[in-house]
Amino acid sequence: MSVQIWTFIIVGITFAIYIGIAIWARAGSTKEFYVAGGGVHPVLNGMATAADWMSAASFISMAGLISFMGYDGSVYLMGWTGGYVLLALLLAPYLRKFGKFTVPDFIGERYYSQTARVVAVICALFVSFTYIAGQMRGVGIVFSRFLEVPINIGVIIGMIIVFIYAVLGGMKGITYTQVAQYCVLIFAYMVPAIFISFQMTGNPIPQMGMGGSLADGTPLLTKLDGLNEQLGFAAYTSGSKSMMDIFCITAALMLGTAGLPHVIVRFFTVPRVRDARTSAGWALLFIAILYTTAPAVAVFVRTNLIETVSNKPYAEMPQWFSKWEEAKLITFTDKNNDGTIQYVKSDEQNELMVDRDIMVLANPEIAGLPSWVIGLVAAGGLAAALSTAAGLLLVISSAVSHDLLKNAIRPNISERGELWAARVAAGVAVVLAGLLGIYPPGFVAEVVAFAFGLAAASFFPAILMGIFDKRTNMQGAIAGMVVGILFTAGYIIAYKGIIITPIFANKPENWFLGISPEGIGTVGMVVNMIVTIIVSRLTPAPPAKVQEMVENIRVPRGAGAAHVH
C-alpha cells in the first residue's frame, strides 16, 4: 500500500480513538472541565503530562533544529528537560497545596488584586496563543505532506479535530485522550529511530547508535562532521553560539517551562499532593524516552539527507523529495543550470532550501523505511501537536471563563453558565489558533521558544516570589509582569522583524549583549524580578492575612484535595 493510504488508515484509527475517548470522558461539571475531577491515576497523569508537554516542537521540530544546528541545538534539550524538573520539584507542590488550578487564579488570590488577576490573564492568553501557533503550524505541515493538501487546509482540519474533543471533553476528555496520544507519539518516534539506528550502525538502541560506527568502521559523528565541513558548514559537534546566548536560551526555556500555565494545571488532576509528585516523576521518565532519542534522530537524518541530495542530479531524486516540494517545504533553485543539487552553506551558491520542521517527518522516507512506518510518524506528529494544542485551549478557556468572567466580572454566574462560557471561549480560541497556524511568526520550535521566553519573563517571578517572599505585594507583582512581558515581546518583535521590519531585525550583531530573541526571556525575567522587588519595597507590605497564607503554603501539613473555587 502507498504512504498516503497507510497514513489515512493509521491517522483515521487514532483520531477515532481520540474522539471516542473524548465522548466517553466528556465533562459534566466545571471541576471535570478544568481539572478532570481531580481523580486521575498518577501513572496515567504522568503520560498525559508528557503528551501535553511534548508538543509539536518536541516531536516534529526539535530533532530538525538539532540536525541543522548541531551542538548548538543542545540548548533545547537542556532547557526543556531542566525546566520540567524545576517545575515539578520547586513550584508545582506549592501551587497544588494553594489549591488554585490556574496561574491567574493563584496570582489574583496571592496578590489580593483583581488588577493582578487581569494582568495575569492577559499574559496567559499572550503566552498560550504564541505557543499554540507552533502547534497548529505543525498540524498543517503533517497534513500538507501526507494528505497532500495545502498547509492552510491542514491547519483547518486540525482545528476541527481539536474543537471536537477539547470543547466537548474539557480537561477530563483531554487527559484521557492525551494518554492515548502519548502511546501513539512515543511509538511513532521510537520505531523509525530503532529501525534507522540498526540500519546505519547495527545497534538497535538509538542513543548508543548515535555514538556507534558505520559498516566501514567510521564513527558516525566523525562521518557527519566531515560531510558538514565538505559543504562549508561548521563541524556538527562544534558550537558557534556565544556562551552568554547558550546560557540565556537554556535559562529562558527552563524558567518558561516552570511558568507554563497548561503544564501547571496537570498537578491538580490527581487526588493528592503526593500523587502530584509521583505523576511528575512518571512524566519525567516518559519525557526522557523521547528526549534522549532526539539527538540520535537528528544525526541519522542529517547524515542521510546530505548523502541523498548533495551533488546529486535533481532528476534522480526519490519520490519523497518531490512530495515535500509540492508541499513547498523543500525548494530547489538550479542557479548554475547544471541539473545537480548544490547544497552548501554559501547563500550565493546554495540551491536547496529545506524547512527544518520536515526533518523528523521525512526521516523514515529518506532512510527508505516501509510505508506503514511513514504513516505512523505522521500520526505521531499529529498526536504531539494536537495534545498540546488541546491543553493550551483549556488554559485559554479557563482564563476567560474562570479567571476573568467568574472571578472578576460576574462572580454570581452559575456553574452551568461558566461551563458554557468555557466552551465558547475554547471555540473562539480554536479559530484564532488556526489563524496563527496559517500565518505563524516562525518555524515551530522557534515560535515555541518565544512562548517559553514570554512565560519566563511574566509568570515565573510572580509565582516564585509569591511562594517564597512574603514581602512581595500587589503593586510589585503587577509592575514586574507588565514590564517583563513588554520588554521581552518588544525585543522579539523588533529583532525578528515580526509585524514591523526595523533596520536591526534579524541582525545578530545588534543583539543586546549578544543575546538572541530566543534567549531574551531570561533578561526579561531578571528585569521583572528587579522591578517587583523595588516596587514591593517602596509600597505597603501585603496584609497580614496574605503573609500568613504564604507561610502556610510552605508548611507540608494539611495538603488536601484539589478544589475549584
C-alpha positions as CSV (number, residue, x, y, z in Angstrom):
1,M,0.0,0.0,0.0
2,S,1.1,3.6,-0.6
3,V,2.2,6.0,2.0
4,Q,-1.0,8.0,1.7
5,I,-3.2,5.0,2.2
6,W,-1.3,3.9,5.2
7,T,-1.4,7.5,6.6
8,F,-5.2,7.6,6.1
9,I,-5.6,4.3,7.9
10,I,-3.4,5.0,10.9
11,V,-4.4,8.6,11.3
12,G,-8.1,7.7,10.9
13,I,-7.8,5.0,13.6
14,T,-6.0,7.2,16.0
15,F,-8.4,10.1,15.5
16,A,-11.4,7.8,16.0
17,I,-9.8,6.7,19.3
18,Y,-9.2,10.3,20.5
19,I,-12.8,11.4,19.7
20,G,-14.3,8.2,21.2
21,I,-12.4,8.8,24.4
22,A,-13.5,12.5,24.5
23,I,-17.1,11.4,24.1
24,W,-16.7,8.7,26.8
25,A,-15.0,11.1,29.2
26,R,-16.9,14.3,28.5
27,A,-17.0,16.8,31.3
28,G,-20.3,17.2,33.1
29,S,-19.2,19.9,35.6
30,T,-16.7,22.7,35.9
31,K,-14.4,20.6,38.1
32,E,-14.3,17.9,35.4
33,F,-13.9,20.5,32.7
34,Y,-11.0,22.3,34.5
35,V,-9.2,19.6,36.5
36,A,-10.7,16.3,35.3
37,G,-12.5,15.9,38.6
38,G,-9.1,15.6,40.4
39,G,-9.2,11.8,40.3
40,V,-6.7,10.7,37.6
41,H,-4.2,7.9,38.4
42,P,-0.6,9.2,38.8
43,V,0.8,7.0,36.1
44,L,-1.9,8.0,33.6
45,N,-1.5,11.6,34.7
46,G,2.3,11.2,34.0
47,M,1.5,10.0,30.5
48,A,-0.9,12.9,29.9
49,T,1.5,15.4,31.3
50,A,4.3,14.1,29.0
51,A,1.9,14.3,25.9
52,D,0.8,17.8,27.0
53,W,4.4,19.0,27.5
54,M,5.9,17.2,24.4
55,S,4.4,19.4,21.8
56,A,4.9,19.6,18.0
57,A,8.2,21.4,18.9
58,S,9.4,18.3,20.7
59,F,8.2,15.7,18.2
60,I,8.5,17.5,14.9
61,S,10.9,20.4,15.3
62,M,13.4,19.7,18.0
63,A,15.4,17.0,16.2
64,G,15.1,19.1,13.0
65,L,16.7,22.0,14.9
66,I,19.5,19.9,16.3
67,S,20.1,18.4,12.8
68,F,20.7,21.9,11.4
69,M,22.3,23.5,14.5
70,G,24.4,20.5,15.7
71,Y,25.9,21.2,19.1
72,D,24.1,24.5,19.5
73,G,20.8,22.7,19.4
74,S,21.5,21.1,22.8
75,V,20.1,24.2,24.4
76,Y,16.6,23.0,23.6
77,L,17.2,19.6,25.2
78,M,18.7,21.1,28.3
79,G,16.3,23.9,28.7
80,W,13.0,22.0,28.2
81,T,14.1,18.9,30.3
82,G,15.6,21.0,33.1
83,G,12.6,23.3,33.1
84,Y,10.3,20.4,33.7
85,V,12.4,19.2,36.7
86,L,12.3,22.8,38.1
87,L,8.6,23.0,37.8
88,A,7.9,19.6,39.3
89,L,10.2,20.0,42.3
90,L,10.2,23.7,43.1
91,L,6.8,25.1,42.2
92,A,4.1,22.6,41.5
93,P,3.7,21.1,45.0
94,Y,3.2,24.6,46.5
95,L,0.8,25.7,43.9
96,R,-1.1,22.4,44.3
97,K,-1.3,23.0,48.1
98,F,-2.5,26.5,47.5
99,G,-5.5,25.0,45.6
100,K,-5.6,27.3,42.6
101,F,-5.5,25.4,39.3
102,T,-4.8,28.4,37.1
103,V,-1.9,30.8,37.3
104,P,-4.1,33.9,37.1
105,D,-6.2,32.5,40.0
106,F,-3.1,32.0,42.1
107,I,-1.8,35.5,41.3
108,G,-5.2,37.1,41.9
109,E,-5.5,35.5,45.3
110,R,-1.9,35.8,46.4
111,Y,-1.6,39.4,45.3
112,Y,-5.2,40.2,46.6
113,S,-5.9,42.2,43.4
114,Q,-8.3,41.9,40.5
115,T,-5.9,44.0,38.5
116,A,-3.1,41.5,39.1
117,R,-5.6,38.7,38.1
118,V,-6.5,40.5,34.8
119,V,-2.8,41.2,34.0
120,A,-2.1,37.5,34.6
121,V,-5.0,36.5,32.3
122,I,-3.6,38.8,29.5
123,C,-0.1,37.2,30.0
124,A,-1.6,33.7,29.9
125,L,-3.5,34.4,26.7
126,F,-0.5,36.0,25.1
127,V,1.8,33.1,26.0
128,S,-0.7,30.4,25.1
129,F,-1.6,31.9,21.7
130,T,2.1,32.3,20.9
131,Y,2.7,28.6,21.9
132,I,-0.4,27.3,20.1
133,A,0.6,29.0,16.8
134,G,3.5,26.5,16.7
135,Q,1.2,23.5,17.3
136,M,-1.2,24.4,14.6
137,R,1.6,25.0,12.1
138,G,2.9,21.5,13.0
139,V,-0.5,20.1,12.2
140,G,-0.6,21.9,8.9
141,I,2.8,20.6,7.9
142,V,1.9,17.0,8.7
143,F,-1.4,17.1,6.8
144,S,0.1,19.1,3.8
145,R,2.6,16.3,3.1
146,F,0.7,13.1,4.0
147,L,-2.8,14.1,2.9
148,E,-1.4,16.1,0.0
149,V,-3.4,19.2,0.8
150,P,-2.2,22.8,1.2
151,I,-0.8,23.7,4.7
152,N,-3.7,26.1,5.3
153,I,-6.3,23.3,4.7
154,G,-4.2,21.0,7.0
155,V,-4.5,23.6,9.8
156,I,-8.3,23.8,9.3
157,I,-8.6,20.0,9.6
158,G,-6.6,20.1,12.8
159,M,-8.8,22.9,14.2
160,I,-11.9,20.8,13.6
161,I,-10.5,17.8,15.4
162,V,-9.2,19.8,18.4
163,F,-12.5,21.7,18.6
164,I,-14.4,18.4,19.0
165,Y,-12.5,16.8,21.8
166,A,-11.3,20.0,23.7
167,V,-14.6,21.8,23.7
168,L,-16.7,18.7,24.5
169,G,-14.4,16.9,26.9
170,G,-12.7,19.7,28.8
171,M,-9.8,18.5,31.0
172,K,-11.3,15.2,31.7
173,G,-11.7,14.3,28.0
174,I,-8.3,15.9,27.2
175,T,-6.5,13.9,29.9
176,Y,-7.6,10.5,28.8
177,T,-7.2,11.5,25.1
178,Q,-3.6,12.5,25.9
179,V,-2.8,9.1,27.4
180,A,-3.7,7.6,24.1
181,Q,-1.8,10.3,22.3
182,Y,1.4,9.7,24.3
183,C,1.3,6.0,23.4
184,V,0.9,6.9,19.7
185,L,3.6,9.6,19.6
186,I,6.3,7.7,21.5
187,F,5.7,4.5,19.4
188,A,5.8,6.6,16.3
189,Y,9.1,8.3,17.4
190,M,10.9,5.2,18.6
191,V,10.0,2.7,15.8
192,P,11.8,4.6,12.9
193,A,14.7,5.6,15.3
194,I,15.3,1.9,16.2
195,F,15.0,0.9,12.5
196,I,17.5,3.5,11.3
197,S,19.9,3.0,14.1
198,F,20.1,-0.7,13.3
199,Q,20.3,0.1,9.6
200,M,23.2,2.5,9.9
201,T,25.2,1.2,12.9
202,G,24.0,-2.3,13.6
203,N,22.8,-1.2,17.1
204,P,19.0,-1.1,17.6
205,I,19.3,1.4,20.6
206,P,19.3,4.9,19.0
207,Q,21.1,6.5,21.9
208,M,24.0,4.1,21.5
209,G,23.8,4.0,17.7
210,M,24.5,7.8,17.6
211,G,27.9,7.1,19.1
212,G,28.5,4.0,17.1
213,S,30.3,3.3,13.9
214,L,29.1,2.7,10.3
215,A,29.7,-0.6,8.4
216,D,33.2,0.6,7.2
217,G,34.3,1.3,10.8
218,T,34.0,5.1,10.6
219,P,32.4,6.6,13.7
220,L,29.0,8.1,12.7
221,L,29.7,11.5,14.3
222,T,33.1,11.7,12.6
223,K,31.4,11.0,9.3
224,L,28.8,13.7,9.8
225,D,31.5,16.2,10.9
226,G,33.3,15.5,7.6
227,L,30.1,15.8,5.5
228,N,29.2,19.2,7.1
229,E,32.7,20.6,6.6
230,Q,32.9,19.5,3.0
231,L,29.8,21.6,2.4
232,G,31.2,24.6,4.2
233,F,29.1,24.2,7.4
234,A,30.7,24.1,10.8
235,A,31.6,20.6,12.2
236,Y,28.4,19.1,13.6
237,T,29.9,18.5,17.0
238,S,31.2,22.1,17.4
239,G,29.3,25.1,18.5
240,S,29.0,28.7,17.2
241,K,26.8,30.4,19.7
242,S,28.3,32.5,22.5
243,M,28.3,31.1,26.0
244,M,26.1,34.0,27.1
245,D,23.4,33.2,24.4
246,I,23.5,29.5,25.2
247,F,23.0,30.2,28.9
248,C,20.2,32.7,28.3
249,I,18.3,30.4,25.8
250,T,18.6,27.4,28.2
251,A,17.5,29.5,31.2
252,A,14.6,31.1,29.3
253,L,13.4,27.6,28.2
254,M,13.8,26.3,31.8
255,L,12.1,29.2,33.5
256,G,9.4,29.4,30.8
257,T,8.6,25.7,31.4
258,A,8.1,26.4,35.1
259,G,5.7,29.2,34.2
260,L,3.7,27.5,31.5
261,P,0.0,27.5,32.6
262,H,-1.1,24.3,30.7
263,V,1.6,22.2,32.5
264,I,0.8,23.6,36.0
265,V,-2.9,22.6,35.7
266,R,-1.7,18.9,35.4
267,F,-0.8,18.8,39.1
268,F,-4.4,19.3,40.0
269,T,-5.8,16.4,38.1
270,V,-4.7,13.8,40.7
271,P,-6.3,13.2,44.1
272,R,-3.4,14.2,46.5
273,V,-0.2,16.3,46.6
274,R,1.7,13.1,47.0
275,D,0.2,11.8,43.7
276,A,1.2,15.1,42.0
277,R,4.8,14.4,42.9
278,T,4.5,10.8,41.8
279,S,3.0,11.7,38.5
280,A,5.7,14.3,38.0
281,G,8.3,11.5,38.3
282,W,6.5,9.3,35.8
283,A,6.1,12.2,33.4
284,L,9.9,12.8,33.5
285,L,10.5,9.2,32.7
286,F,8.1,9.3,29.8
287,I,9.6,12.5,28.5
288,A,13.1,11.2,28.8
289,I,12.4,8.4,26.4
290,L,11.8,10.9,23.5
291,Y,14.3,13.5,24.6
292,T,17.3,11.1,24.8
293,T,16.4,9.8,21.4
294,A,16.0,13.2,19.6
295,P,19.8,13.8,19.2
296,A,20.2,10.4,17.6
297,V,17.4,11.0,15.2
298,A,19.0,14.4,14.3
299,V,22.3,12.7,13.5
300,F,20.7,9.9,11.4
301,V,18.5,12.3,9.3
302,R,21.2,14.9,8.7
303,T,23.7,12.2,7.5
304,N,21.1,10.5,5.3
305,L,19.9,13.9,3.9
306,I,23.4,15.1,2.9
307,E,24.3,11.7,1.3
308,T,21.0,11.6,-0.6
309,V,20.9,15.1,-2.1
310,S,24.3,16.8,-2.1
311,N,25.9,16.9,-5.5
312,K,23.3,14.5,-6.9
313,P,21.3,15.0,-10.1
314,Y,17.9,16.6,-9.5
315,A,16.3,14.3,-12.0
316,E,17.3,11.3,-9.8
317,M,15.8,12.5,-6.6
318,P,13.5,10.0,-4.9
319,Q,9.7,10.4,-4.7
320,W,9.7,11.8,-1.2
321,F,11.7,14.8,-2.4
322,S,9.1,15.8,-5.0
323,K,6.3,15.3,-2.4
324,W,7.9,17.7,0.0
325,E,8.5,20.1,-2.9
326,E,4.8,20.0,-3.7
327,A,4.1,21.0,-0.1
328,K,6.6,23.9,-0.6
329,L,8.7,22.7,2.3
330,I,11.7,21.8,0.1
331,T,12.8,24.2,-2.7
332,F,15.4,23.6,-5.4
333,T,16.7,26.5,-7.5
334,D,19.2,25.5,-10.2
335,K,21.4,28.6,-10.1
336,N,24.1,27.3,-12.4
337,N,21.7,25.3,-14.7
338,D,23.7,22.1,-14.4
339,G,20.8,19.9,-13.1
340,T,22.8,19.0,-10.0
341,I,21.8,20.0,-6.4
342,Q,24.5,22.2,-4.8
343,Y,23.8,22.0,-1.1
344,V,26.3,24.3,0.6
345,K,26.4,26.9,3.3
346,S,27.0,29.9,0.9
347,D,23.8,31.7,0.2
348,E,25.0,32.7,-3.2
349,Q,25.8,29.1,-4.2
350,N,23.3,27.1,-2.2
351,E,20.5,25.7,-4.4
352,L,18.5,23.8,-1.8
353,M,16.2,25.1,0.9
354,V,14.9,22.6,3.4
355,D,12.3,23.5,6.1
356,R,13.8,22.1,9.3
357,D,10.3,21.2,10.5
358,I,10.1,18.4,8.0
359,M,13.3,16.5,9.1
360,V,11.6,14.1,11.6
361,L,8.6,13.6,9.3
362,A,10.8,12.9,6.3
363,N,13.3,10.8,8.2
364,P,11.8,7.4,7.5
365,E,11.2,8.3,3.9
366,I,14.9,9.4,3.4
367,A,16.0,6.1,5.1
368,G,13.8,4.1,2.8
369,L,11.7,2.6,5.6
370,P,8.3,0.8,4.9
371,S,5.2,2.9,4.1
372,W,3.4,1.9,7.3
373,V,6.3,3.5,9.4
374,I,6.0,6.7,7.5
375,G,2.2,6.8,8.2
376,L,2.9,6.0,11.8
377,V,5.2,9.0,12.1
378,A,2.5,11.2,10.6
379,A,0.1,10.0,13.3
380,G,2.7,10.6,16.0
381,G,3.3,14.2,14.8
382,L,-0.4,14.9,14.9
383,A,-0.7,13.4,18.3
384,A,2.1,15.6,19.7
385,A,0.7,18.8,18.2
386,L,-3.0,18.2,19.0
387,S,-2.4,17.1,22.6
388,T,-0.5,20.3,23.4
389,A,-3.0,22.4,21.4
390,A,-5.8,20.9,23.5
391,G,-4.1,21.7,26.8
392,L,-3.4,25.2,25.7
393,L,-7.0,25.7,24.6
394,L,-8.1,24.7,28.0
395,V,-5.8,27.3,29.6
396,I,-7.3,29.9,27.3
397,S,-10.9,28.9,28.0
398,S,-10.4,28.7,31.8
399,A,-8.5,32.1,31.8
400,V,-11.5,33.7,30.1
401,S,-14.4,31.9,31.9
402,H,-13.0,31.2,35.3
403,D,-10.4,33.9,36.0
404,L,-11.9,36.8,34.0
405,L,-15.7,36.1,33.9
406,K,-16.4,34.4,37.2
407,N,-13.7,35.9,39.4
408,A,-13.5,39.4,38.0
409,I,-16.7,40.3,36.0
410,R,-19.6,38.1,37.1
411,P,-18.9,36.4,40.5
412,N,-22.5,35.2,40.7
413,I,-22.5,33.3,37.4
414,S,-24.0,29.7,37.7
415,E,-21.8,26.7,37.2
416,R,-23.7,25.8,34.0
417,G,-23.2,29.4,32.7
418,E,-19.5,29.2,33.5
419,L,-19.2,25.8,31.7
420,W,-20.9,27.2,28.6
421,A,-18.6,30.3,28.7
422,A,-15.6,28.0,28.9
423,R,-16.7,26.1,25.8
424,V,-17.5,29.2,23.9
425,A,-14.1,30.6,24.8
426,A,-12.4,27.4,23.7
427,G,-14.3,27.5,20.4
428,V,-13.2,31.1,19.7
429,A,-9.6,30.2,20.7
430,V,-9.6,27.3,18.2
431,V,-10.4,29.8,15.4
432,L,-7.7,32.3,16.5
433,A,-5.2,29.5,16.9
434,G,-5.9,28.3,13.4
435,L,-5.2,31.8,12.0
436,L,-1.9,31.9,13.9
437,G,-1.1,28.4,12.4
438,I,-1.8,29.7,8.9
439,Y,0.3,32.9,9.5
440,P,2.9,31.9,12.0
441,P,5.8,34.2,13.1
442,G,8.4,31.5,12.5
443,F,9.1,27.8,12.4
444,V,7.6,25.5,15.1
445,A,10.4,25.3,17.6
446,E,11.3,29.0,17.2
447,V,7.7,30.1,17.9
448,V,7.5,27.8,20.9
449,A,10.9,29.1,22.2
450,F,9.3,32.6,22.1
451,A,6.4,31.4,24.1
452,F,8.7,30.0,26.8
453,G,10.6,33.3,26.9
454,L,7.4,35.2,27.4
455,A,6.3,32.8,30.2
456,A,9.7,33.2,31.9
457,A,9.5,37.0,31.7
458,S,6.0,37.3,33.0
459,F,4.8,34.4,35.2
460,F,7.9,32.8,36.7
461,P,8.9,35.7,39.0
462,A,5.3,36.3,40.2
463,I,4.9,32.6,41.0
464,L,8.4,32.2,42.6
465,M,8.2,35.3,44.7
466,G,4.5,34.7,45.5
467,I,5.6,31.4,47.2
468,F,8.9,32.3,48.7
469,D,8.8,36.0,49.5
470,K,6.1,37.3,51.9
471,R,7.0,40.9,51.2
472,T,6.2,40.8,47.5
473,N,3.0,42.8,47.2
474,M,0.3,43.6,44.6
475,Q,2.0,46.7,43.2
476,G,5.3,44.9,42.7
477,A,3.9,41.8,41.0
478,I,1.8,43.9,38.6
479,A,4.6,46.2,37.7
480,G,7.0,43.3,37.2
481,M,4.7,41.3,35.0
482,V,3.9,44.3,32.8
483,V,7.5,45.4,32.4
484,G,8.8,41.8,31.9
485,I,6.4,40.8,29.1
486,L,6.5,44.2,27.3
487,F,10.3,44.2,27.3
488,T,10.5,40.6,26.1
489,A,7.8,40.8,23.5
490,G,9.2,44.2,22.2
491,Y,12.6,42.7,21.8
492,I,11.3,39.6,19.9
493,I,9.1,41.8,17.6
494,A,12.0,44.2,16.9
495,Y,14.8,41.7,16.4
496,K,12.7,39.1,14.5
497,G,11.0,41.7,12.2
498,I,7.6,40.5,13.3
499,I,4.8,42.9,12.4
500,I,7.3,45.7,11.8
501,T,10.7,45.4,10.0
502,P,13.1,47.9,11.5
503,I,16.7,48.3,10.3
504,F,18.1,46.0,13.1
505,A,15.7,43.0,12.5
506,N,17.5,39.6,12.0
507,K,20.9,41.2,12.6
508,P,22.7,39.2,15.3
509,E,25.5,41.9,15.5
510,N,22.9,44.2,17.1
511,W,21.6,41.8,19.8
512,F,21.8,43.1,23.3
513,L,24.9,41.6,24.9
514,G,24.9,39.0,22.1
515,I,21.6,37.5,23.3
516,S,19.2,36.2,20.7
517,P,15.4,36.7,20.7
518,E,15.0,33.1,21.8
519,G,17.1,33.8,25.0
520,I,15.9,37.3,25.8
521,G,13.2,35.9,28.2
522,T,16.0,35.4,30.7
523,V,16.8,39.1,30.7
524,G,13.1,39.9,30.8
525,M,12.8,37.6,33.9
526,V,15.6,39.4,35.7
527,V,14.1,42.8,34.8
528,N,10.7,41.6,36.1
529,M,12.3,40.5,39.4
530,I,14.2,43.7,39.9
531,V,11.1,45.8,39.2
532,T,9.0,43.6,41.5
533,I,11.4,43.8,44.4
534,I,12.0,47.6,44.1
535,V,8.3,48.4,43.8
536,S,7.3,46.0,46.6
537,R,9.8,47.6,49.0
538,L,8.7,51.1,48.1
539,T,5.0,50.4,48.7
540,P,3.0,49.0,51.7
541,A,3.5,45.4,52.7
542,P,0.8,42.8,51.9
543,P,-1.9,42.4,54.5
544,A,-1.1,40.1,57.5
545,K,-3.6,37.6,56.3
546,V,-1.8,37.2,52.9
547,Q,1.6,36.9,54.6
548,E,0.2,34.2,56.9
549,M,-1.2,32.4,53.8
550,V,2.2,32.4,52.1
551,E,3.7,30.9,55.3
552,N,1.1,28.2,55.2
553,I,1.8,27.3,51.6
554,R,5.3,26.2,52.5
555,V,4.2,24.0,55.5
556,P,4.0,20.4,54.3
557,R,1.0,19.6,56.5
558,G,-2.7,19.5,55.6
559,A,-2.3,19.2,51.8
560,G,-5.8,18.4,50.8
561,A,-7.6,17.5,47.6
562,A,-7.7,19.9,44.6
563,H,-10.8,22.1,44.6
564,V,-12.3,24.7,42.3
565,H,-13.4,28.0,43.9
